[in-house]
Amino acid sequence: MAEIFWAESSENSYREMSATAHNLLCAVIADKLGIPANEINILKDERGKPYIDGHIDMFISLSHSKGVVMCAFSDKDIGVDVEMCVKRRKSVESRVFTDFEISLLENSDDEDKAFFTLWTLKESYLKAIGTGFSDNAKNIEFLSLKNPIESNNRNYSFTVGERDNFVFAVCEKK
């Protein structure tokens, strides 16, 4: 079962936010494993997916956006994404979303929030399978934007949430 952790940071640069997310994850893992945080070694596989050296039974994912960091770990493949809700990016919709997903977005009460809900769902899935956006984001199609999330992939479960002006999604292998 996935465990999700959230922290706020005054840092906003990509590098600083990545370091904050890394430190949060190391602290959480150290607590779970009962070892000092400085003994946690997070590496990346050939596709860039992070993993904990020496702990192949523990899966991790990190995300950050505009002063917020999230990390998750599980005993199964997992992906998380968090995004601040701002104006939707219409220029990327046709490359990332299916026609059905675009209709979901256009028929929602809040198109900006719907955009970032779909975006975080896509990215959490692509992180869970370890490809990121190098894989075709249209290979997964979401049929709903509210929990319980339905998709065309029955091998993964999805949860979305919001906090303040942020939307987040968690994807975990069943």
ABEGO torsion letter per residue (X at the ends): XBBBBBBBBABABAAAAAAAAAAAAAAAAAAAAGBBAAABBBBBBAAGBBBBBGBAABBBBBBBBGGBBBBBBBABBBBBBBBBBBBBBAAAAAAABBAAAAAAAAABABAAAAAAAAAAAAAAAAAAAGAEAABBAAABBBABABOBBBBABAABBBBBBBBEABBBBBBBBX
